[in-house]
Amino acid sequence: MPQPRRYTDQAARQAAYRARQAQARHQEQEAKGLPATAALPTLPSRARWQALLTQARHALQTAADEMQAYYDDRSPAWQDGERAAALQERLDTVAQVLEDLDAVPP
């Protein structure tokens, strides 16, 4: 026995698909803590930009903290090696990026 039709025609099926996709995007933005997008996608609101910058700061700070914890957990012999020097250079670069990001005006 065939299943009953869920949608009356292809247009209704496509509209339902688009609605599900829009709902998924909306839920994803809410999960990230981002405000709703502007009515004109080419002109995002200042609040959205600030939320994205805050998210970037948080991600970079988390990476820097984890890198520093990894460095601190290694033995003194490792900390004197080449890998430690390379990691320290990356840490310095991330710290510089964080400073530059903090310089962005609100």
Sequence and secondary structure as in RCSB ss.txt:
>XXXX:A:sequence
MPQPRRYTDQAARQAAYRARQAQARHQEQEAKGLPATAALPTLPSRARWQALLTQARHALQTAADEMQAYYDDRS
PAWQDGERAAALQERLDTVAQVLEDLDAVPP
>XXXX:A:secstr
     SSSSHHHHHHHHHHHHHHHHHHHHHHHT     SSTTS  HHHHHHHHHHHHHHHHHHHHHHHHHHHHS 
HHHHTSHHHHHHHHHHHHHHHHHHHHHTS  
